[in-house]
């Protein structure tokens, strides 16, 4: 028999429980690593088939550190940690260098070049693109938050609701096996949601190792699609069999069906997790935005290259000729080098991060902390079930002393009368 899920990995209860004043003096839990900016969850298990530990994932960040000047040197966990961003920067820096060399060696007098038209084009494109990127990033953040609260949060809420109703309706210790089974299936649905999003739900041996599935359940589930939804069919089937045997009222069954339906919809393709993950941004819109970004980047690279060539040419001239200032031209050259790197980095990091926000169900540092959420969900439900089994004496006394007069409690009634022939 599958044991009651009362402890997390390592045999500890409530990794993330709020500590009291005495516990504040104790060192933080070893599975939660706190840094000056980022706090990450580093669980020791479950390990994969090769014995590797789960990857670390971000729990929270220090807003004071993130808003300070130290944010300029923070790379880990940011949009600038992507190699794709710096490959784009390197590519457009090469374009600027090529334009600079072409202007410097091909034009006999680069200082006579008029860059006003290039400046006008680049300024117009940058102003329009900044507005488009701001709207796109805002929509991406809104989509990310909808995934967290509208889908994953709805599943979490349903799991907690069914645990609360079970705790209140079945407080007897003899019902622990039933409540454990439903909690186990609920947690398995949560894990399968991430596995289906990552495309790893074909083999379920990891869930057997975590004691979320038995071997028989694993074999039956591997034959099905939409495995996170199937778990809620199993849960509804448990409750239906209880009602069929007269151990659960029809009203309670309807209530449980509503909770199961809400949880199933949260992980479904209609309005749930996979409605978002299987429906990307419209391709023409994304393609248009990327083309606009690259055209703007090319215009900026050409502009920086031309201005750099003029500045280098002027640096070679004597300062007494036409009142050329070496300091001013050196300032212009350094400014172009700075802008060709960081303007491109900011532009492509914004678009790269907007794309990443749409799929936060991976195992990366910036994705949803899957195993931390698992532990929190388990701890929440275990607390609800334990509270139902250990009601305070005041609760028992208050219910025994409560008196009600006839008519104070009104039950729903349905009266069937014969309709007059006039209405037939």
N, C-alpha and C positions, 0 to 999 in steps of 0.2 A: 504494500500500500504506500502511496505517496505521502510523505510526512507533512504535517501541518507547517505552512510557511510562516514561521514565527521569527526567523533570524535571517539576516542577510549574509553575504559572503564574509567569511572569517569568523562566523559565530557571534557577531555583535548585533545588538538591537539598536535601531534608530541612529544611523550614522550622523544624521543632520538634525537631531533633536536639539532644541534650544537649551543651552547650558544655564545652570543656576549660578549664583554668585561664587560658590565654592569651586565650581567647575571652570570658571573663567580663569583661574590661576593655572589650570592644567594646560599642557601643550595641546595644540590643535590635533585633530584626528590625522593619522598618517596618510589616509587616503585623500585628504583635502590639502593641497599644497598652496599656501598663500605667498604671493610675491608682492612687490611694491605696487604693481599695476594690476596683475591678473591673479585670480584664484581659480585653480583648476581641480578637477576631480580625476584622481588616478587610481582606479580600483585595481586590486591585484588579480581579480578573476571576474568573469569566466575567461579562461585562456582559449585561444583557437587551437586547431588541430596540430599546429607546430609548436605549441607551448608558449606563444607570445601573449603578453598581457594586453588588455584592451587599451586603446589609445587614450591619451589624456584629452579632456574636453573642458571648455571654459564654463565656469559657473557664474562668476560675476567679475566685475572690474572696479577699480578704485576711481570714482569720478574726479576726485581731486587730482590724482596723478595724471589721468587721461586729459584733463584740462590744463595741465601745467606745461611749462616749456619742455619738460622731459618727454612729452608726446612726440617731439621732433626726432628723438632717437629710439622710439619704441617701434620695433618692426614685427615682433612675434604677435600673432593674433590680429594683425591689421590687414587692410586691403593691399598694403605695399609688400606683404610677404609672398605675393604671387609672382612666380617667374615670368608669367605671360606679360605682366605690366612692364617689367624691366627689359624684356625682349623687344617690346614695342618701343620703349624709350631708346634702346640701342639702335634699332632700325632707323628711327627718325633722326637720331643724332648723326648717323651715317649719311642720311640724306642732306642734312644741314652742312656737314663737312664737305660733301661732294659739290653742293651749290657754292659754298665758300671758295673751294679750290677752282671751280670753273670760272667764277666771276673774277677772282684774283689773277688768274693766269690768262684768261681769254680777253678781258677788257683792258685796253691800254690805260684808261683813266677811270677806275671804279668809283672814284669820289664824285663823278659826274652823273652817276646813276640816280634816277628818281625813284624812290621807294614808296612814294605816297600812295600809288595805286595798290601796291601789295599790302600796305598798311591798312588801307580802306577795306580791302577784301577780307583780310584776316580779322579786323575788328568787327565787321558785320557778321562774319561766320561765328566768331567767338561769342558775341552777344546773343545770337539766336540759339547757338548750341548750349550755352549755359542755362537758358530757360528750359530747353527740352530735357537736359540731363537732370535738372532739379525736379521737374515733374516726374520723370521716369524713376528717379531714386525714391521720391516720396511714395509713388505707387508700389515700388518693390518692398519698401519697409511696411507699408500697409498690408501687402500680400503676406509677408513674413509673419506679421502679428496675427493675421487671420488664421494662418496655419497653426500658430501656437495656441490661440484661445478658441477659435471657432471650430477646430477639428481635434487637435490633440487635447486641448483643454476640455472639449465636450466629452471625449472618451474618458478622461480622468474624472470628470464630474460624475459620469454615469457609473464608473467603478465605485466611487465613494458613495454614491446614492444607494446602489444595490447592497453595499456592505452595511450602510446605516439601517436600511429597512430590515435586512436579515438580522442585524444585531438587536433591533427592537422587537422583531416579531418572533425570533427564535433564540431567546437568551439562554436556553438550557444548555448545559455543558455537553449533553449528548448529541447536540446538533453541530459540534465542532467539525466533524469530518465533512459534512455537507457544506458548511461555510468555507472550509479550507479548499474544497474542490472548486467552488465558484470563484474564489479569489485566485486560485491557481490558473484557471481558464482565463480570467480577466487579465492577469499579468502576461499570460502567453499571447493574448490578442495584442497587447501593447508591444511586445517584442516582435511579433510577426508583422506589425505595421512597419517597423523600421527595416526588417528583413525584406519585405516585399518592395519597399522603396529603393533598397540597395540591390535588388535582384538576387538575393541570396536565400530566398525562401524555398528553394528546391530541395535542400538537404537540411533536416531539422535535428541533427544529432546534438547540436549545441544546446537546444532546449531540453533535451533529455538529460544532459550533464547538469543543467541548472535545476533539474527536478521540476520543471514546468510541464513536461509531458512524459507520459509513460511510453514504453516501446510500442504498445498496441495503438495508443493515440497518435503516435508519430507516424505509423504506417498508414492509418486511415486518413490522416491530415495531408500527407504527402500526395495523395491521389486527388486532392481538391485544389481548385483555384480560389482566389480571394480568401485565403486562410484566416486573416484577422476577422472577417465577417463570420466565417464558419464557427469560430469559437463561441460567438453569441447565439448561434443556433443551438449549440450544445448546452449552453447555459439555460436558454429558454426551454429546451427539452427536459432538463432536470426539473425545472419548476412545473412544467406541464404534467409530468409523471406524478409529482407530489399532489397536484390538484386532482388528477385522475383517481388517485388512491384515497382521496378525502382528507389529505393532510395539509391542504392549502386551500383557502377559500377562493371563490371565483373572483372576488374583488381584488384580493391580493395578487392573483395571477394576472389580472388586467394591469395592475400597477407595475408588476415586474416586466410584463411584456412591453410596456411603454419605455421603461429604462433600457431594456435590451435593444429595442428599436432605435433609441437615441444613440446608444453606443455603436450599433452596427452602421448607422448612417454616418457617424463620425469617421469611420475607417473605410467608407465605401467610395464608389466612383461617381455617385450622384451629386452630393454636396459635401463630401468628406475630404479626407487627406488626398486621395488619388484623383479627385476632381481638379485639384490644383496641380499635382505632380504630373498628371497625364495630359493636362491642358496648358501648354506653354503660352508665352506671349505670342500674338500673331506674327508669323514669320515676315510678312512684308514690312510691318512696323519695326521689328528688330533689325531687319536688313537695312532699312532706310536710315535708322539711327546709327548703325555701325558705319555705313557709307559716309554719312555726314561727319562722323567723328574722324574717319581716316582722311577725308578731303580737307577738313579743318587742320588736321595734324600736318598734312603735306604743305598747306599754305603757310602754317606757322614755321615749319622747317625751312621752307624756301626763304621766308622773310628773315629768319635768324641767320641763315647762311649768307644772304646778301649784306645785311648789316655788319656781320662779322668780317666779311671780305673788305668792306669799306673801312672798318676800324683798323684792320691789320695793315691795309695800304697806307692809311694816314699815319700809323705808327712808324712806318719806314721813312716817311718824309721828315724833313727838318722842321722844327717848330717855328722857325722864322718865315717859312713859306706859307703865305695866306693865313697867318695867325693860327696854325694848327696846334692844338693842345694835346700832348701825349697823354696827360692825365685823363682828359675827357674821353679820348678814344680807348684807353685801357679800361675805363669804367664801362663804356658801351660794349666792349668785347666780353668782359667778365659777365655783364648782365645778360648777354645773349647766350653764353654758355650755361648760366644758371637757368634761364627760362627754357632752353631747349631740353633740359633734363627734367625739371620739376613741373613745368606746365604740362608736358606730355605725361608725366607720371600721375599727376592729379587727374587729368582727363581720363586716362585709361583705367586707373584704379577705381574711379567712380563707376564706370560702365562695367568693369569686371565684378565689383562688389554687388551691383544691382543684379547681375546674372546669378551670383552665388546665393543671394538671399531667397531666391525662388525654390531652392532645393536644400533645406536645412536638415534632412533626415539621414545624413551620412555619419561617418565616424571621425570627421575632422575636428580640429580644435574649436572652430567657430560654429559647428553644427549644434543642434539641440543636444544637451548632455543626457544621452539616452539612459545610461546606467544610473546616473544620479536621480533622474526622474523615476526610474524603476524602484529605487530604494525609497524615495519619498512616497510614491504611491503605495508601496507595500506597507510602510510605516503608518501612513494615514489610515489605511483599511484595518490593519491590525489593532490600531488604537480604538477605532470604532467598534470592532468586534469585541475587544476586551472590555470596553465600557458597557456594552450590553450585557455581558456576563457578570458584571460586578456593580450592580446598581447600589447607590448609597442607601443607608438605612432611612434617611429622610424621605427618599422617593417612595419606598415601600410604606412608610407610615402615612405619608400624605395621601396616597391612593386608597389606603384602608379607611382613613377618616373622611374621605370625600363623600358627601351626600348630595343626592340629586332628587329634585321633585319630578313628579310625573308631568310630562309635557316639556321639560327643559331640553331634553334631547329629542330632536325630530329626525326620523329616519325617512329616507326616500321611499315613497309608496307609488305604486302604479295601479290605478283603478280602471278596469275594463267595463265599459257600459255599452249598452246597445244603442247604436246611433239611430236617430229618428229617420223615418223613410224619406223625409224631405231632403236630407243631405245625401241620400244614396243615388 
